[in-house]
Amino acid sequence: MDLQELKTVAKAEQERQKPVRVHCCTSTGCRAADAMGIYGNLKQAVTDHHLEDRVEVVGVGCMGFCGRGPLVQVDPDELLYEEVTPDQAASIIEAMDGGTAQPIQGDVNHPFFARQMRVVREYSGKIDPERIEEYIAVGGYESLHKAIYEMTPAEVVDQISKSGLRGRGGGGYPTGLKWATVAKMPEGQKYIICNGDEGDPGAFMDRSILESDPHLVLEGMAIAGYAVGANHGYIYVRAEYPLAIARLQKGIQQAKKYGLLGSQIFDSAFDFKIDIRIGAGAFVCGEETALIQSIEGGRGNPIPRPPYPAQKGLYGCPTLINNVETLANITAIIRNGADWYSSIGTENSKGTKIFALTGKIRNNGLIEVPMGITLHQIVEEMGGGVPDGEVKAVQTGGPSGGCIPKSMLDTPVDYDSLRKVGSMMGSGGMVVMDDSTSMVGISQFYMEFCRGETCGKCVPCRTGTVQLYAMLSKILKRQATKDDLAKMEALCEMVRDTSLCGLGQTAPNPVLSTLKYFREEYEELLIEPEYLSDLNGKTAPQEVNA
């Protein structure tokens, strides 16, 4: 296939599409509320009302406003319907024929939507993720063609570097620098790995991208392969994402059929194939070296670095590892240029970031916002605040992050600002807590998660997380003293400073941040040493409900 043939496919698809498109969310979240029943009833209603010539029902990926789902949107009129049930679906079609739609009508100009800037999620919820033709019709794979025929590999790496894109998996490492390192390795076998092992509690950003726009990631991987000299890529996805896996498998088959993956892509000398590896759900496999061990068939244990994967990675070869969202940014950068991308965001944090906004919040779901937006704008304006009471804290970065108090909601959301207040960007989890939340209980929750997910290879993480969980439990049972609190702080620092990988190094963050901003909650649960010595098996004071 050449560029002209690609444009021919795009034109044919545009002509095929009907004037009215009824977009029905078929993501994993909406399927839990019988989205497929809604989809089927919409299609049947189109047939019953003989509207096949001008109306088509399209199963799409996540539309974002998950708290109001399942969602259905009728375009081009931008009529949004919320909390749709299968029984109400037909009335949406009947409304086109003089009837009345029964579902709640939403507002496409709601602040939840209006304050977003969609780069990665530009076509999520608008195209059928299982039809490559729809992706091609909106410019899909044109960036790959541009890279191959209008740019040298070094120029592609240079554009990514100049864009200021940083890794969206949590660490925020400069993407262009990582690409340049792999590109400079001697010629020979190199690999691209897409890290889709998303395991943070409450996080579903990567799952949504893979379900909604799989070709965006496939194209990004191919561009990366061309840039660094790799001809083979792997997508590592956890088994808990069956819909994402199915759509990726179908997407790979479709791309190979059109000559967009495989041998001699776009009739060039560039070859690139992609395979899928399914993970068992170990959180630690999100760490690069553990992920490589898992792909190779071993136990997902981290190994000391250096050498880094860029130097010696999968099967001992130079390996570029980026997460899903990072790779999903690549096509837009190549299409629009590094200057365009770097104009978005802050000085050191460029572009947009996708967050899963959850917790005690009125409007929950997926949002994509420019770097530098404040937590207050996200929580109060887009999220609508908490349903009852007041915002107490916002936790960012998942188990590796920290809790930011209400008094600091004016903090800009960027890598440096979040790190300064004791948290981190992470992969994009954002949990809102109200004034009924026990901050000690939240710390215990995240420590329990880390305790269960440690691989056990290094002693500080293996035993440290167990002891920290036991100490937090002791505090919640009102059986701890000031000495115990001091020991817990010291243990947090030891685990942070001596663990082998990022899991252990960041596991104490929720404890340390809540101690910093909510220390009084810990101190209120402490008892005097003499009372503890007198307890002697008697019933302890009532345990705090975490």
N, C-alpha and C positions, 0 to 999 in steps of 0.2 A: 504494500500500500504506500502511495505517495501522498503529499499534502493535498493535491487536487482530489484524489479519491476520498480522503478524509472529509473534505468540504462537501463532496457529493453525498456522503452518508449523512452529514449534518443537515444538509438541505432537504434530503428525502425524509428525515425524521421530523423536521419542522413542518413539512407539508402534510405528514401523516397525522400529526396531533390535531385534535378537535378544537373548535373555538372555545369551548368551556371545559375546563379541567377541574375535577373534584378530587382534591388531594386528601387522602385518608391515611393518617399515621398508622403504620404497621410495625412500629418498633417493639422491642421486647416489653417495655413498660406498658404500652397501650394494649399489647396482646393479652396482658394479664387481666385487662378489663374487656376482653372479647372484641378487640379491634378487627379481627378477621371476620367476626359475625357482622360487624358494621360494614366492612368492605364488601362482603357478599350481598348484603341487603341493598347497598347503594347500587351495585351493578345490576341486580335484579330489577330495581325500580327504574333504572334507565331503559332496560328492555321493555318493561311493562308500559312505560309511557312513550315508547317508540322515539326515543331521543338519541339513538345510537349515532346518527349523522352529525350531531353537534355537541354531544356531551360524552366525555370519557372519564371513568373512575380510575385513579392512579394510586396504587399503594406506595407510600413514600416513607422516608425515615423520620427521625424525631424532629418535631416542630419546635421543641424547646420548652413550652409552657406545660410541663409535666403535671403540675398540681391541678390543672384544669382539663386534663385529658380524660378520655380520648378526644382528639381534635380532628375536625374536618374543615378544610378551607376550599371555597369555591372561587376559582380564578377565571377570568381576569378581574372580577368584581371585588375581590378581596373580602369575601364574606366568611368570617370565621365563626365556627360553632364549637362550643365547649361542652365537656362532660356528656358527649353523645353516647346513647345506648343503641343497641341493635334495633330495638322497637321504634326508635325515633329516626333512624337513618333514612327510611323511604320518604319521610316528609321533607327532607332537604331537596330531594329530586322533585317531589310534587310541587314545591314552592316555585320551581322554574316553569311550571305548567299551570300557574294560577292558584296553587294551594298555599298553605302556611307552614313554615318550618317550625318544628316543635322544640329543638334543642335551644339552649341558652346561646344568644349571639354575643360573641366576644368583640373586643376592640383591637384591631391590628395596630392602632396607634397608642396602645397602652404603654406606659413607661417601661414595662418589662421588655417590650420589643423596641421602642423608640430609642432607647439609650444604647442599644447594641450596635456593634460594628462587625458585620459578618464578612470575614475573609475566608476562614476554613469552612465555616458553615453556610457559605453563600448560597449553595443549592440544596442543602439539607432540608427535607420537607417539601421540595419543589420538583425533584426528578425521581423517577423510578430507579432505585439502586440496582435492580436486577436486569436493567436494559442498558447495555453499553451505548446504544444509539442515542439515548437521552443525554448521557454524559458528553458524547461527541458533539451533540447539537448545541451545547452551551460552551463549546471551545475546548472540550476535553482532548487531551493528547497533543494539542498544538504546541504546548510548552516543550514537550519531549522532542517534537520535530524541530522546533527552534533551537534547542540545545544541540542536537546532533548536527544540523546543517548550517547554523548561523554562528555557533560559538565553539571554541575549543574547550576541552575539559578544564583547562586552567582558568578560562574566562568564566565558566560556570561556578567554579569554586570561589573565584574573586567576587562574583555577584552575591553569593550567599554570605561571604565574609562582610562585604560592604553593607548588606541589608541590616546587619546587627542582630540577626536571629540567634536566639539562645535556646538551648535544649528545654523542651516543655515537659520533660519527665520528672523534674524536681530540682536537679542540681544547677541548672541554668548555665551550663558550659557553652561557650561560643561555638555554634554549629559550624561556621566556616573554618575555624581553627581545627576542629576535629576532622572535617573533610580534607583539609590541606595536609594533615599528618598522614592520613591513609594514602592520599594521592602521591605523596613523596616516597612512599615505600617502593622498593624495587619491583619491577614488572613481574607478573606471575599471578597465581590464584589469589583473589581477594573476594571478600564477601560483604554483603549488605544485610543487616538484621534490623527488622522493624520490631521494636519492643512493644507488644500489645498486652503485656502481663500486668494489667491494671488491677490492683488489689486493695487500694485504700477503702476503708468503710465509707459508704456514701458517695463514692466516685463512679461515674459512668460516662465520662467525656470520651474516652477512646472507643468504648463500645459503640457509642452513638455515631462517631465518625465512620467506623467500619461498617455499621449497619446502614447508614444513610448515604454514604458516598465512597464506596470501596475503591473505585477507580482513581479517586484523588490520591489515595495512599499508594496504589500500584504505580501510578505515573510518577509520583515523587520518588519512589524507590528506584525506578528505571533511570531517572535523571541523576540520582545520586550514584548509581552504578556507572553511568557514562562519565561522570565527573572524576571519580576516583580510580577508574580502571577495573571495576568489578563486573563479573558476568553472571553472578549467582546471588540471589537474595532469599532470605527466610523471613517469614512473618511468624512470630511466636505469640500465640493467643491462648488464653486459658480456656479450658473445656467448658466453663460456666457460660460461655458466649456462643451457643450453638448457632444462633441466627447470623451473627457476624461471620462465623466460620463458613456457613453455607453461602453467604453472599460473596465472600472473598473467593471461595472455590469457583463459583459461577463466574465471577468477574475475571479470574485468571484464564478460564476456558474461553470466554468471549474475546479477551484481549489477544490470546494466541490465535484465535480464528481470524482476526482481522490483521494479524501480523504486527501487533503492537507490543507483544512480548514474545520471547523465543529467539529464533535465529534471524539475523539480517533485518533488524527492526527498521521500518521505513526504507527498505531496500538498501540499507547501509551496511557497513562492516561491523556494526555494534550488535552484540548478542547479549540478551539478559533474560534469565528465567527466574521464576519465583516459586518457592515451595512453602507449604504451611506446616508448622510444627505446633502441636497442641500440648499445652502445659497442664499439669494436674492441679494447679491453683495455689502453689506455694508462693507466698508473698515475697520471700527472699529471692525468688527467681527474677524479680524486677531489677535486681543488681546485675550489672553487665556480665561479670565473670561467672556468676551462678547461672545466669541464663545460657551462656555458652556451654557450660557443663551439662545442662539439661538437654540442649539441642544435640549434643554429642552422644546422648544416651546415658550419661552419668547422673549421680545425685546432685541436686542443685545446691552446691556449696560454693561460696565465694572463695577466691584464691588471692593471695597478696599481689599487689601491684607496686612497681613495674615488674615485668613488661605490661604495658597497657594493651587492650584489645586492638587498638589501631596499629600496634606493632606486631603483636602475636596474639591472635584471637581464635576464632573458630578453626579447628583442625590445624592449629599452629600458623594460620595465615593472617595477614593484616585484615582487620574487620572493622567496618563502620557500623556503629549501633546508634540508632535514633529512635525516639518513641513515635507513636502514631501521629500525634498532633504536630510534632516537629516536621515530619515528612509531608504532612498534609498542607504545610505552608509553602512548600517548594514551588509548586506550579504557578502560584500567584506571583511569587518573586521573579521567576523567569519571565512570565508574561508581562508584568508591569514594570519590572526593573527594581534594582536595589534602592534607588533614591526614593521611589514611591513608598516602599515598605518602611524604610528608615524614618520617613516623615511621620509615622504613626508611633505613639507611645512617648517614652521619656528618653533622656540622654543615654542611659545605660540599659534600658529595657524597651526594645523596639517591638512594634507589631501589636497584635491582639492576644488575648488569652481566654480560653474557654474554662468556665467554672461550673461545677455542679452545686447549685445553691440549694441547701437543704436545712433541715432542723426546724426550730420554732420560728417559722417565717410564713407570711401569708401567701406569697407567690414563689413557689419553688420550681426548679427546673434547670435547664441548661442555658447559660448566657455566654455570649462572646463579646468582650469589651476591650477597648484600647487600654494598653498599659498606662498606668498613672491615674486612672479613675480611683476615687476614694472608696474605702469600705462603706462610708456613710451613704454615698450615692448608690452603691449596690444594694445595701441592706434596706435602707429606708425608702429610697425612690423606686428602684426597680423591684425590690422584694416586698415593699409595702409594710415593712416593720413586722413586729411579732403580733400574733393574734390577741394575746392577753399579757398584761404587764408591760415590762420594758426590756429592751435588749440589754443583756448582761455582758456578753462576750461573743466574739467570732473566732472560730477555730479554723485556721488555714493550714494546708500541708499534710492533712491526714495524720496518721500515727507519728509521723516525723516532724510535725509542725508544732505550733504553739497557740495558746489562747490569748487573744487580744481584747482588752477590756473596752467597755463602752466609751470611756474617756478618750480613747485613741482611735475612734472610728474615722477621724479625718486623715488617717494614714493612707498615703497613696499605695495602690496595689502595684508594686514592682519588686524586682528581686532584692534590691538594696534596702528599700524602706521596710519591707517585711522582716528582713534579717536583723535590722537594727532594733526592732521591737521584740525580738526573741522568737520569731516565727519564721516561716519560709513559704515560698510559692507552692512547692510541691507539684503534684501533677494537676491540681485544680479542684480539690475538694474544699468546700467552704460551708461550715456548719454553724448556724446561728443558734445561740442559747439565750433563754430569757431568765428573769430573776428567780425562777423556781429551780434552776439547775444547780446541782451541787458540783462545784469545781473539783473537789476531791474525788467525787464519784466519776467525773469525766476522765480524770487522770488514771483512775483505776481501770476504767473501761479500755483506754488505749494501751495501758500496760498489759492488761490481760491479752489483748490482741497480739502485741509484740512477743509476749511470753510464749504464746502458742505458735507463732510464726518463725521464731529463731531456728536456724538450721542446727545449732548446737556445736558448731565447729570450734568457736572460740569461747573460752571460759567467761570473760566479762559479760558477754551477751547471754550465754546459756544460763549461767547462774545468777547474774546480776538482775535480769528481768524478772526471774522467779522471786528473788529477795525483795525487789522493789514492789512487786505486786503484793507480797505478804505484808510489807510495811504499810502500804496504802490501805490494805484490808484491816490491819490492826488499828490504824487511825480512825477508820470509819466505824469500827466497833467500840471506839472510845477506850482503847486499852493501851494507847501510846503516850509517851512522855516527851518533853522537850529534847531529851537526849536522843530519843528515837528519831525525831524530826531532823536533828543535826546529822545523825548517821545516814539518814535517807538522802539528804542533800549531798553528802560526801560520796555516797555510792553512785548517785546520778552522775557526778563529775567523773568518777572513775570509769563507769560504763561508757560515757561519752568519749573519753579521751583514749581508751585502750581497746575498744572493740575493733574487730577486723574490717567490717564493712559498714555501709551506711545504715543498715537496719539497727545495729547496736549503737552506732555513734549518734543517732538521732532519736532513739527510743525514749531517752529521758526528757526530751524537749517539752512535752505536755506537762510533766511534773514541774520542771524548772520554771516554765512560764506562769503556771498557776501559783507557784510559790512566790514568784516575783510580784504578781498583780493581785492575788487573792490570798495572801498569807494568813489573813485573819480567819479565813474559813478552816484552815488547818489548825490554827492555834485554839480555836473554839472547841475543837474535838479532843484536845490533849487533857490528860489528867496529871495530878501531882504524883511523884514517885511513891510517897508514903501511902497514898490511896491504893496504888497498884500492889504494894507489898501487903496491904491489909485485905486485898480482894480474896486471895486464897481459895479460889474455886467458887466464890459467890457469884451471883448473877451480875454481869456487867451492866452499866448504863445502856439504855436503848440504842441500838445500832442506827446510824444514819441511813436513810433510804437513798441510795445512790441513783 
